[in-house]
Amino acid sequence: MKTQKQNISKKRKKTKILAIGDIHGDIRLAEKLAEKAKRENVDVVILAGDITFAEQSIEGIIGPFAKAKKDILIIPGNHESISTTAFLSEMYAPYSKHLHGYALVRNKVGFFGAGTANMGIHQIKDSEIYNLLKKSHSKIKELDKKVMVTHIHPQNSKSEFSGWPGSKAVKKAIESFKPDVAICSHIHEAAGLEDHIGKTRIINVSRKEKIFEL
């Protein structure tokens, strides 16, 4: 007969995640969050878009997290181009990963995402956001635990109180792919808001970090 200790040892180790969005070139905030990620023994850091302010102040934003030796998942927001976040992810490899249309697996948790928004400087079509989410999800669809990362919030979520409409594509992706957690940002006034679509927990991390385990 297996002992309780043996059964516990076979349980999957939970993955600890710190998510934040809309840093907008704030180096002090990046350094503070990197220290917190290190102190809290976080496994994965999610940067949910608008890392820069109109593509300015890109230096010193990713570096503190890489120095802390954390896995860093990056998507673009409407303040930076896709090529900028792709460049940043390559610069800070192997710690950083461009999640825009791609996927990553850590401790049997699948991360998939698509950045930018259907508004702003570096916008893309809503249909393209959905296609990128579908593409990235296909890489981790067999996993039991999944986190979806977007910059823009889903349609009919609490973040729409600001007057900015959410994305139909993001809502459709949540309903289709059923991630355990959906991370978004974009609406600063919605920082810290949590919501649900079906069984998916939606967390708006615009300039207000959230640490959770999955």
FIBATOR-419182 format. One record per residue: residue number from 0; chain; x, z, y of N, C-alpha, C in turn. Coordinates in pm, whole numbers. Last residue first. Example, Ala and Ser with C-alpha at 12.3 -4.5 7.8 and 13.67 -1.06 7.14 Angstrom:
2
+------+-------+--------+--------+--------+--------+--------+--------+--------+--------+--------+
| resi | chain |    n_X |    n_Z |    n_Y |   ca_X |   ca_Z |   ca_Y |    c_X |    c_Z |    c_Y |
+------+-------+--------+--------+--------+--------+--------+--------+--------+--------+--------+
|    1 |     A |   1285 |    708 |   -225 |   1367 |    714 |   -106 |   1290 |    787 |      3 |
|    0 |     A |   1319 |    780 |   -569 |   1230 |    780 |   -450 |   1320 |    780 |   -330 |
+------+-------+--------+--------+--------+--------+--------+--------+--------+--------+--------+
***
This chain:
214
+------+-------+--------+--------+--------+--------+--------+--------+--------+--------+--------+
| resi | chain |    n_X |    n_Z |    n_Y |   ca_X |   ca_Z |   ca_Y |    c_X |    c_Z |    c_Y |
+------+-------+--------+--------+--------+--------+--------+--------+--------+--------+--------+
|  213 |     A |    -78 |  -1024 |   2784 |   -161 |  -1106 |   2697 |    -93 |  -1117 |   2561 |
|  212 |     A |    -93 |   -834 |   3085 |    -36 |   -861 |   2953 |   -134 |   -943 |   2870 |
|  211 |     A |    -15 |   -862 |   3439 |   -106 |   -842 |   3326 |    -35 |   -876 |   3196 |
|  210 |     A |     10 |   -828 |   3781 |     80 |   -812 |   3655 |    -23 |   -785 |   3546 |
|  209 |     A |    -18 |  -1014 |   4072 |    -93 |   -949 |   3965 |     -5 |   -945 |   3841 |
|  208 |     A |     33 |  -1023 |   4429 |     76 |  -1039 |   4290 |    -14 |   -964 |   4192 |
|  207 |     A |    -90 |  -1197 |   4674 |   -112 |  -1063 |   4618 |    -85 |  -1072 |   4468 |
|  206 |     A |    -75 |  -1455 |   4759 |      6 |  -1355 |   4830 |    -23 |  -1212 |   4785 |
|  205 |     A |   -325 |  -1526 |   4555 |   -272 |  -1573 |   4682 |   -207 |  -1459 |   4761 |
|  204 |     A |   -432 |  -1511 |   4300 |   -309 |  -1436 |   4330 |   -245 |  -1482 |   4461 |
|  203 |     A |   -727 |  -1472 |   4140 |   -670 |  -1536 |   4257 |   -551 |  -1452 |   4305 |
|  202 |     A |   -814 |  -1512 |   3810 |   -745 |  -1422 |   3902 |   -687 |  -1504 |   4017 |
|  201 |     A |  -1061 |  -1512 |   3565 |  -1002 |  -1588 |   3676 |   -941 |  -1489 |   3775 |
|  200 |     A |  -1098 |  -1509 |   3224 |  -1074 |  -1422 |   3339 |  -1003 |  -1504 |   3447 |
|  199 |     A |  -1336 |  -1661 |   3022 |  -1209 |  -1678 |   3094 |  -1204 |  -1588 |   3216 |
|  198 |     A |  -1575 |  -1666 |   2901 |  -1487 |  -1555 |   2864 |  -1353 |  -1563 |   2935 |
|  197 |     A |  -1747 |  -1801 |   3171 |  -1751 |  -1775 |   3028 |  -1667 |  -1652 |   2997 |
|  196 |     A |  -1551 |  -1720 |   3422 |  -1630 |  -1835 |   3380 |  -1631 |  -1829 |   3228 |
|  195 |     A |  -1510 |  -1446 |   3644 |  -1516 |  -1498 |   3507 |  -1597 |  -1628 |   3504 |
|  194 |     A |  -1277 |  -1291 |   3873 |  -1404 |  -1354 |   3840 |  -1400 |  -1396 |   3694 |
|  193 |     A |  -1111 |  -1125 |   4140 |  -1122 |  -1161 |   3999 |  -1265 |  -1204 |   3969 |
|  192 |     A |   -897 |  -1132 |   4425 |  -1032 |  -1148 |   4368 |  -1025 |  -1186 |   4221 |
|  191 |     A |   -643 |  -1133 |   4530 |   -683 |  -1020 |   4448 |   -820 |  -1030 |   4387 |
|  190 |     A |   -723 |  -1324 |   4812 |   -617 |  -1259 |   4734 |   -667 |  -1136 |   4660 |
|  189 |     A |   -883 |  -1467 |   4973 |   -938 |  -1432 |   4840 |   -836 |  -1360 |   4753 |
|  188 |     A |   -749 |  -1544 |   5193 |   -848 |  -1437 |   5211 |   -905 |  -1389 |   5077 |
|  187 |     A |   -602 |  -1762 |   5099 |   -535 |  -1636 |   5129 |   -633 |  -1519 |   5137 |
|  186 |     A |   -644 |  -1981 |   4857 |   -728 |  -1917 |   4960 |   -672 |  -1777 |   4987 |
|  185 |     A |   -419 |  -2043 |   4676 |   -469 |  -2135 |   4779 |   -549 |  -2067 |   4892 |
|  184 |     A |   -462 |  -1977 |   4339 |   -425 |  -1913 |   4466 |   -494 |  -1990 |   4579 |
|  183 |     A |   -511 |  -1886 |   3989 |   -520 |  -1978 |   4102 |   -473 |  -1904 |   4227 |
|  182 |     A |   -520 |  -1866 |   3637 |   -455 |  -1822 |   3760 |   -475 |  -1929 |   3867 |
|  181 |     A |   -718 |  -1768 |   3380 |   -694 |  -1881 |   3470 |   -641 |  -1826 |   3602 |
|  180 |     A |   -694 |  -1657 |   3045 |   -676 |  -1626 |   3187 |   -654 |  -1756 |   3263 |
|  179 |     A |   -766 |  -1785 |   2811 |   -796 |  -1642 |   2826 |   -792 |  -1602 |   2973 |
|  178 |     A |   -923 |  -2109 |   2840 |   -806 |  -2020 |   2845 |   -850 |  -1875 |   2856 |
|  177 |     A |  -1109 |  -2330 |   2761 |  -1133 |  -2187 |   2739 |  -1005 |  -2102 |   2736 |
|  176 |     A |  -1135 |  -2601 |   2787 |  -1019 |  -2551 |   2715 |  -1022 |  -2401 |   2690 |
|  175 |     A |  -1382 |  -2645 |   2922 |  -1342 |  -2728 |   2808 |  -1235 |  -2661 |   2722 |
|  174 |     A |  -1399 |  -2462 |   3130 |  -1510 |  -2471 |   3035 |  -1471 |  -2548 |   2909 |
|  173 |     A |  -1158 |  -2519 |   3260 |  -1184 |  -2384 |   3208 |  -1293 |  -2389 |   3102 |
|  172 |     A |  -1204 |  -2787 |   3331 |  -1094 |  -2753 |   3242 |  -1113 |  -2615 |   3180 |
|  171 |     A |  -1416 |  -2758 |   3513 |  -1436 |  -2835 |   3388 |  -1328 |  -2801 |   3286 |
|  170 |     A |  -1284 |  -2618 |   3718 |  -1396 |  -2557 |   3647 |  -1420 |  -2626 |   3513 |
|  169 |     A |  -1101 |  -2815 |   3791 |  -1052 |  -2687 |   3740 |  -1163 |  -2615 |   3664 |
|  168 |     A |  -1276 |  -3017 |   3881 |  -1184 |  -3043 |   3770 |  -1134 |  -2913 |   3708 |
|  167 |     A |  -1399 |  -2909 |   4102 |  -1481 |  -2939 |   3984 |  -1392 |  -2958 |   3862 |
|  166 |     A |  -1255 |  -2659 |   4298 |  -1234 |  -2784 |   4227 |  -1327 |  -2798 |   4107 |
|  165 |     A |  -1433 |  -2512 |   4579 |  -1339 |  -2514 |   4468 |  -1336 |  -2650 |   4400 |
|  164 |     A |  -1451 |  -2533 |   4938 |  -1506 |  -2557 |   4805 |  -1397 |  -2558 |   4698 |
|  163 |     A |  -1416 |  -2281 |   5171 |  -1344 |  -2392 |   5109 |  -1399 |  -2414 |   4968 |
|  162 |     A |  -1549 |  -2054 |   5236 |  -1601 |  -2179 |   5291 |  -1531 |  -2302 |   5237 |
|  161 |     A |  -1487 |  -1820 |   5119 |  -1409 |  -1856 |   5237 |  -1465 |  -1981 |   5307 |
|  160 |     A |  -1616 |  -1804 |   4883 |  -1676 |  -1731 |   4996 |  -1609 |  -1770 |   5128 |
|  159 |     A |  -1479 |  -1917 |   4678 |  -1551 |  -2009 |   4766 |  -1619 |  -1937 |   4883 |
|  158 |     A |  -1387 |  -1723 |   4509 |  -1299 |  -1765 |   4618 |  -1368 |  -1860 |   4715 |
|  157 |     A |  -1566 |  -1698 |   4299 |  -1580 |  -1609 |   4415 |  -1497 |  -1652 |   4535 |
|  156 |     A |  -1655 |  -2035 |   4196 |  -1588 |  -1906 |   4178 |  -1600 |  -1825 |   4307 |
|  155 |     A |  -1752 |  -2293 |   4216 |  -1847 |  -2184 |   4187 |  -1780 |  -2052 |   4152 |
|  154 |     A |  -1450 |  -2453 |   4112 |  -1581 |  -2460 |   4176 |  -1669 |  -2345 |   4127 |
|  153 |     A |  -1137 |  -2271 |   4102 |  -1245 |  -2350 |   4041 |  -1373 |  -2348 |   4125 |
|  152 |     A |   -865 |  -2313 |   4342 |   -960 |  -2231 |   4267 |  -1070 |  -2320 |   4205 |
|  151 |     A |   -541 |  -2469 |   4326 |   -676 |  -2458 |   4381 |   -767 |  -2379 |   4286 |
|  150 |     A |   -327 |  -2443 |   4145 |   -317 |  -2393 |   4282 |   -457 |  -2370 |   4339 |
|  149 |     A |   -336 |  -2312 |   3809 |   -363 |  -2415 |   3909 |   -339 |  -2355 |   4047 |
|  148 |     A |   -278 |  -2242 |   3476 |   -230 |  -2218 |   3611 |   -264 |  -2337 |   3700 |
|  147 |     A |   -396 |  -2069 |   3192 |   -400 |  -2192 |   3271 |   -364 |  -2159 |   3415 |
|  146 |     A |   -289 |  -1933 |   2894 |   -300 |  -1908 |   3038 |   -296 |  -2042 |   3109 |
|  145 |     A |   -393 |  -1829 |   2568 |   -357 |  -1934 |   2662 |   -380 |  -1889 |   2807 |
|  144 |     A |   -378 |  -1760 |   2226 |   -369 |  -1702 |   2360 |   -318 |  -1807 |   2458 |
|  143 |     A |   -378 |  -1919 |   1999 |   -492 |  -1830 |   2023 |   -495 |  -1776 |   2165 |
|  142 |     A |   -288 |  -2268 |   1988 |   -256 |  -2127 |   2007 |   -380 |  -2045 |   2039 |
|  141 |     A |   -349 |  -2534 |   1987 |   -367 |  -2460 |   1861 |   -342 |  -2311 |   1877 |
|  140 |     A |   -279 |  -2640 |   2235 |   -422 |  -2619 |   2204 |   -445 |  -2538 |   2077 |
|  139 |     A |    -49 |  -2713 |   2358 |    -59 |  -2573 |   2312 |   -200 |  -2539 |   2262 |
|  138 |     A |    -62 |  -2975 |   2435 |     62 |  -2929 |   2374 |     52 |  -2790 |   2313 |
|  137 |     A |   -299 |  -3007 |   2569 |   -286 |  -3069 |   2436 |   -162 |  -3022 |   2361 |
|  136 |     A |   -257 |  -2904 |   2822 |   -325 |  -2821 |   2723 |   -308 |  -2877 |   2583 |
|  135 |     A |   -143 |  -3123 |   2952 |    -61 |  -3005 |   2926 |   -124 |  -2915 |   2821 |
|  134 |     A |   -364 |  -3302 |   2957 |   -236 |  -3341 |   2897 |   -154 |  -3218 |   2860 |
|  133 |     A |   -552 |  -3152 |   3101 |   -582 |  -3197 |   2965 |   -453 |  -3232 |   2890 |
|  132 |     A |   -421 |  -3128 |   3345 |   -453 |  -3008 |   3268 |   -482 |  -3043 |   3122 |
|  131 |     A |   -412 |  -3398 |   3418 |   -288 |  -3324 |   3399 |   -310 |  -3197 |   3318 |
|  130 |     A |   -685 |  -3451 |   3444 |   -607 |  -3525 |   3345 |   -474 |  -3456 |   3316 |
|  129 |     A |   -756 |  -3279 |   3658 |   -812 |  -3259 |   3524 |   -728 |  -3329 |   3418 |
|  128 |     A |   -606 |  -3394 |   3865 |   -583 |  -3254 |   3828 |   -636 |  -3231 |   3686 |
|  127 |     A |   -727 |  -3643 |   3879 |   -588 |  -3635 |   3834 |   -553 |  -3492 |   3793 |
|  126 |     A |   -975 |  -3578 |   3981 |   -968 |  -3636 |   3847 |   -827 |  -3630 |   3791 |
|  125 |     A |   -908 |  -3500 |   4239 |   -958 |  -3400 |   4146 |   -948 |  -3451 |   4002 |
|  124 |     A |   -606 |  -3642 |   4368 |   -747 |  -3653 |   4332 |   -784 |  -3545 |   4230 |
|  123 |     A |   -391 |  -3437 |   4570 |   -412 |  -3539 |   4468 |   -561 |  -3539 |   4433 |
|  122 |     A |   -216 |  -3354 |   4877 |   -330 |  -3349 |   4786 |   -324 |  -3460 |   4682 |
|  121 |     A |    -32 |  -3250 |   5067 |     11 |  -3311 |   4941 |   -100 |  -3309 |   4838 |
|  120 |     A |   -193 |  -3147 |   5280 |    -86 |  -3245 |   5302 |    -53 |  -3322 |   5175 |
|  119 |     A |   -548 |  -3109 |   5193 |   -419 |  -3070 |   5248 |   -317 |  -3183 |   5248 |
|  118 |     A |   -718 |  -3124 |   4874 |   -719 |  -3118 |   5020 |   -578 |  -3086 |   5068 |
|  117 |     A |   -718 |  -3071 |   4611 |   -790 |  -3190 |   4655 |   -812 |  -3190 |   4806 |
|  116 |     A |   -377 |  -2969 |   4538 |   -519 |  -2944 |   4561 |   -586 |  -3075 |   4600 |
|  115 |     A |   -106 |  -2870 |   4311 |   -163 |  -2933 |   4430 |   -314 |  -2909 |   4437 |
|  114 |     A |    -70 |  -2849 |   3950 |    -71 |  -2798 |   4086 |   -138 |  -2891 |   4184 |
|  113 |     A |   -150 |  -2742 |   3629 |   -143 |  -2856 |   3722 |   -157 |  -2802 |   3863 |
|  112 |     A |    -64 |  -2611 |   3298 |   -107 |  -2610 |   3438 |    -98 |  -2743 |   3509 |
|  111 |     A |    -19 |  -2357 |   3045 |    -34 |  -2496 |   3085 |    -89 |  -2501 |   3227 |
|  110 |     A |    119 |  -2154 |   2798 |     96 |  -2170 |   2941 |     83 |  -2319 |   2971 |
|  109 |     A |     48 |  -1963 |   2513 |     67 |  -2096 |   2569 |     31 |  -2100 |   2716 |
|  108 |     A |    212 |  -1720 |   2329 |    117 |  -1741 |   2439 |    149 |  -1878 |   2499 |
|  107 |     A |    410 |  -1669 |   2147 |    283 |  -1725 |   2097 |    172 |  -1728 |   2202 |
|  106 |     A |    626 |  -1604 |   2314 |    565 |  -1502 |   2229 |    424 |  -1542 |   2183 |
|  105 |     A |    559 |  -1882 |   2507 |    639 |  -1760 |   2500 |    562 |  -1656 |   2418 |
|  104 |     A |    557 |  -2220 |   2579 |    513 |  -2117 |   2485 |    611 |  -2001 |   2490 |
|  103 |     A |    437 |  -2449 |   2824 |    543 |  -2361 |   2777 |    483 |  -2259 |   2682 |
|  102 |     A |    372 |  -2782 |   2948 |    332 |  -2656 |   2885 |    455 |  -2577 |   2843 |
|  101 |     A |    275 |  -2999 |   3226 |    355 |  -2961 |   3110 |    308 |  -2826 |   3056 |
|  100 |     A |    155 |  -3047 |   3464 |    133 |  -3145 |   3357 |    210 |  -3115 |   3231 |
|   99 |     A |    367 |  -2846 |   3602 |    272 |  -2946 |   3651 |    257 |  -3059 |   3548 |
|   98 |     A |    560 |  -2665 |   3548 |    440 |  -2658 |   3464 |    337 |  -2764 |   3503 |
|   97 |     A |    894 |  -2657 |   3522 |    790 |  -2724 |   3599 |    666 |  -2735 |   3512 |
|   96 |     A |   1073 |  -2360 |   3491 |   1004 |  -2466 |   3418 |    895 |  -2524 |   3508 |
|   95 |     A |   1380 |  -2168 |   3502 |   1260 |  -2224 |   3563 |   1205 |  -2341 |   3482 |
|   94 |     A |   1607 |  -2103 |   3353 |   1503 |  -2002 |   3372 |   1372 |  -2062 |   3422 |
|   93 |     A |   1826 |  -2269 |   3323 |   1719 |  -2280 |   3224 |   1603 |  -2182 |   3245 |
|   92 |     A |   1718 |  -2414 |   3634 |   1717 |  -2416 |   3489 |   1837 |  -2334 |   3439 |
|   91 |     A |   1710 |  -2442 |   3907 |   1722 |  -2307 |   3853 |   1700 |  -2301 |   3702 |
|   90 |     A |   1687 |  -2716 |   3947 |   1798 |  -2643 |   4010 |   1820 |  -2507 |   3946 |
|   89 |     A |   1449 |  -2780 |   3822 |   1575 |  -2828 |   3764 |   1695 |  -2749 |   3820 |
|   88 |     A |   1268 |  -2661 |   3996 |   1271 |  -2618 |   3856 |   1400 |  -2663 |   3787 |
|   87 |     A |   1320 |  -2801 |   4231 |   1348 |  -2658 |   4225 |   1356 |  -2608 |   4081 |
|   86 |     A |   1231 |  -3060 |   4155 |   1371 |  -3038 |   4192 |   1408 |  -2889 |   4180 |
|   85 |     A |    960 |  -3007 |   4121 |   1038 |  -3057 |   4006 |   1187 |  -3033 |   4031 |
|   84 |     A |    891 |  -2938 |   4380 |    887 |  -2833 |   4277 |    960 |  -2876 |   4150 |
|   83 |     A |    940 |  -3193 |   4499 |   1008 |  -3072 |   4546 |   1007 |  -2963 |   4440 |
|   82 |     A |    768 |  -3368 |   4371 |    912 |  -3387 |   4353 |    991 |  -3264 |   4399 |
|   81 |     A |    524 |  -3283 |   4465 |    554 |  -3264 |   4322 |    704 |  -3277 |   4299 |
|   80 |     A |    559 |  -3127 |   4788 |    538 |  -3241 |   4699 |    571 |  -3203 |   4556 |
|   79 |     A |    380 |  -2855 |   4938 |    502 |  -2919 |   4892 |    469 |  -3033 |   4796 |
|   78 |     A |    133 |  -2758 |   5009 |    239 |  -2751 |   5110 |    370 |  -2812 |   5065 |
|   77 |     A |    -44 |  -2751 |   4803 |    -64 |  -2858 |   4901 |     40 |  -2855 |   5013 |
|   76 |     A |    187 |  -2670 |   4536 |     64 |  -2651 |   4612 |     49 |  -2764 |   4712 |
|   75 |     A |    327 |  -2718 |   4206 |    321 |  -2745 |   4351 |    186 |  -2709 |   4411 |
|   74 |     A |    435 |  -2455 |   3985 |    350 |  -2571 |   4013 |    350 |  -2595 |   4163 |
|   73 |     A |    654 |  -2297 |   3756 |    631 |  -2345 |   3892 |    532 |  -2461 |   3892 |
|   72 |     A |    762 |  -2012 |   3596 |    676 |  -2128 |   3582 |    629 |  -2171 |   3720 |
|   71 |     A |   1043 |  -1860 |   3473 |    971 |  -1889 |   3597 |    892 |  -2018 |   3578 |
|   70 |     A |   1169 |  -1591 |   3295 |   1111 |  -1724 |   3282 |   1023 |  -1749 |   3404 |
|   69 |     A |   1437 |  -1410 |   3452 |   1297 |  -1419 |   3409 |   1259 |  -1566 |   3388 |
|   68 |     A |   1679 |  -1311 |   3562 |   1674 |  -1370 |   3427 |   1532 |  -1368 |   3370 |
|   67 |     A |   1720 |  -1243 |   3816 |   1665 |  -1137 |   3732 |   1646 |  -1184 |   3588 |
|   66 |     A |   1792 |  -1490 |   3910 |   1897 |  -1388 |   3903 |   1851 |  -1271 |   3815 |
|   65 |     A |   1541 |  -1608 |   3915 |   1640 |  -1657 |   3818 |   1752 |  -1555 |   3800 |
|   64 |     A |   1431 |  -1466 |   4126 |   1369 |  -1454 |   3994 |   1465 |  -1502 |   3884 |
|   63 |     A |   1599 |  -1542 |   4341 |   1588 |  -1401 |   4302 |   1527 |  -1382 |   4162 |
|   62 |     A |   1560 |  -1839 |   4349 |   1684 |  -1773 |   4310 |   1671 |  -1627 |   4267 |
|   61 |     A |   1328 |  -1922 |   4468 |   1333 |  -1919 |   4322 |   1452 |  -1836 |   4272 |
|   60 |     A |   1396 |  -1879 |   4742 |   1264 |  -1842 |   4689 |   1267 |  -1827 |   4537 |
|   59 |     A |   1633 |  -1968 |   4854 |   1616 |  -1824 |   4834 |   1482 |  -1782 |   4778 |
|   58 |     A |   1511 |  -2251 |   5026 |   1625 |  -2174 |   4976 |   1589 |  -2027 |   4963 |
|   57 |     A |   1297 |  -2363 |   5149 |   1294 |  -2361 |   5002 |   1409 |  -2278 |   4944 |
|   56 |     A |   1205 |  -2397 |   5423 |   1244 |  -2267 |   5367 |   1233 |  -2264 |   5214 |
|   55 |     A |    944 |  -2649 |   5416 |   1055 |  -2579 |   5480 |   1086 |  -2453 |   5401 |
|   54 |     A |    716 |  -2768 |   5317 |    845 |  -2809 |   5260 |    965 |  -2749 |   5332 |
|   53 |     A |    509 |  -2620 |   5436 |    531 |  -2760 |   5472 |    671 |  -2808 |   5436 |
|   52 |     A |    652 |  -2356 |   5314 |    561 |  -2384 |   5424 |    594 |  -2523 |   5474 |
|   51 |     A |    653 |  -2316 |   4950 |    713 |  -2340 |   5081 |    605 |  -2342 |   5190 |
|   50 |     A |    478 |  -2266 |   4749 |    602 |  -2191 |   4748 |    670 |  -2201 |   4885 |
|   49 |     A |    225 |  -2360 |   4677 |    257 |  -2324 |   4816 |    375 |  -2227 |   4820 |
|   48 |     A |    197 |  -2231 |   4332 |    189 |  -2327 |   4441 |    205 |  -2270 |   4580 |
|   47 |     A |    224 |  -1992 |   4168 |    106 |  -2080 |   4164 |     90 |  -2165 |   4291 |
|   46 |     A |    456 |  -1891 |   3961 |    448 |  -1922 |   4105 |    343 |  -2031 |   4121 |
|   45 |     A |    490 |  -1642 |   3723 |    416 |  -1762 |   3760 |    413 |  -1776 |   3911 |
|   44 |     A |    725 |  -1512 |   3505 |    680 |  -1512 |   3644 |    612 |  -1646 |   3671 |
|   43 |     A |    743 |  -1324 |   3206 |    718 |  -1453 |   3269 |    670 |  -1433 |   3412 |
|   42 |     A |    805 |  -1055 |   3143 |    862 |  -1165 |   3064 |    856 |  -1298 |   3138 |
|   41 |     A |    894 |   -756 |   3317 |    808 |   -873 |   3304 |    880 |   -983 |   3224 |
|   40 |     A |    977 |   -492 |   3373 |   1014 |   -560 |   3248 |    919 |   -675 |   3217 |
|   39 |     A |    947 |   -378 |   3614 |    832 |   -369 |   3525 |    856 |   -440 |   3391 |
|   38 |     A |   1192 |   -445 |   3733 |   1157 |   -304 |   3713 |   1046 |   -287 |   3611 |
|   37 |     A |   1168 |   -725 |   3750 |   1276 |   -663 |   3673 |   1243 |   -519 |   3637 |
|   36 |     A |    948 |   -749 |   3915 |    946 |   -813 |   3783 |   1052 |   -752 |   3692 |
|   35 |     A |   1046 |   -620 |   4143 |    933 |   -562 |   4070 |    924 |   -620 |   3929 |
|   34 |     A |   1244 |   -798 |   4219 |   1281 |   -661 |   4184 |   1169 |   -594 |   4103 |
|   33 |     A |   1081 |  -1016 |   4275 |   1181 |  -1027 |   4170 |   1227 |   -889 |   4124 |
|   32 |     A |    937 |   -918 |   4491 |    866 |   -945 |   4366 |    963 |   -960 |   4249 |
|   31 |     A |   1140 |   -898 |   4685 |   1063 |   -779 |   4648 |    994 |   -799 |   4513 |
|   30 |     A |   1216 |  -1167 |   4706 |   1312 |  -1067 |   4660 |   1242 |   -940 |   4612 |
|   29 |     A |    977 |  -1279 |   4804 |   1034 |  -1325 |   4677 |   1131 |  -1222 |   4620 |
|   28 |     A |    955 |  -1145 |   5050 |    852 |  -1126 |   4947 |    905 |  -1168 |   4811 |
|   27 |     A |   1183 |  -1246 |   5179 |   1171 |  -1101 |   5153 |   1068 |  -1072 |   5046 |
|   26 |     A |   1119 |  -1518 |   5200 |   1230 |  -1476 |   5114 |   1221 |  -1327 |   5081 |
|   25 |     A |    861 |  -1709 |   5218 |    887 |  -1570 |   5252 |    993 |  -1513 |   5156 |
|   24 |     A |    765 |  -1966 |   5168 |    901 |  -1949 |   5218 |    940 |  -1808 |   5256 |
|   23 |     A |    501 |  -1923 |   5063 |    526 |  -1993 |   5191 |    662 |  -1961 |   5252 |
|   22 |     A |    363 |  -1805 |   4857 |    477 |  -1733 |   4913 |    517 |  -1793 |   5047 |
|   21 |     A |    128 |  -1880 |   4708 |    133 |  -1884 |   4854 |    244 |  -1798 |   4914 |
|   20 |     A |    103 |  -1647 |   4428 |     93 |  -1778 |   4491 |    111 |  -1766 |   4641 |
|   19 |     A |    192 |  -1492 |   4118 |    183 |  -1487 |   4263 |    169 |  -1631 |   4316 |
|   18 |     A |    211 |  -1289 |   3827 |    165 |  -1413 |   3892 |    150 |  -1391 |   4041 |
|   17 |     A |    384 |  -1174 |   3556 |    362 |  -1150 |   3699 |    326 |  -1284 |   3762 |
|   16 |     A |    323 |  -1063 |   3226 |    324 |  -1173 |   3321 |    304 |  -1122 |   3463 |
|   15 |     A |    426 |   -996 |   2901 |    395 |   -938 |   3031 |    421 |  -1042 |   3139 |
|   14 |     A |    296 |  -1040 |   2584 |    376 |  -1102 |   2689 |    331 |  -1046 |   2824 |
|   13 |     A |    316 |   -834 |   2291 |    245 |   -886 |   2408 |    342 |   -940 |   2512 |
|   12 |     A |    403 |   -919 |   1967 |    448 |   -854 |   2090 |    376 |   -916 |   2209 |
|   11 |     A |    175 |   -900 |   1704 |    243 |   -984 |   1802 |    280 |   -903 |   1925 |
|   10 |     A |    237 |   -676 |   1433 |    153 |   -721 |   1543 |    236 |   -802 |   1643 |
|    9 |     A |    406 |   -570 |   1251 |    375 |   -710 |   1234 |    284 |   -764 |   1345 |
|    8 |     A |    418 |   -304 |   1307 |    538 |   -382 |   1333 |    513 |   -532 |   1324 |
|    7 |     A |    172 |   -211 |   1218 |    195 |   -218 |   1361 |    312 |   -309 |   1392 |
|    6 |     A |    219 |   -215 |    940 |    115 |   -300 |    998 |    135 |   -320 |   1148 |
|    5 |     A |    417 |    -20 |    916 |    447 |   -158 |    879 |    346 |   -255 |    940 |
|    4 |     A |    273 |    205 |    997 |    390 |    165 |   1073 |    426 |     19 |   1045 |
|    3 |     A |     88 |    235 |    796 |     40 |    201 |    929 |    155 |    150 |   1016 |
|    2 |     A |    208 |     78 |    491 |    192 |    191 |    582 |    142 |    142 |    716 |
|    1 |     A |     54 |    -87 |    221 |    132 |    -94 |    343 |    104 |     27 |    432 |
|    0 |     A |     85 |      0 |   -120 |      0 |      0 |      0 |     88 |      0 |    125 |
+------+-------+--------+--------+--------+--------+--------+--------+--------+--------+--------+
***
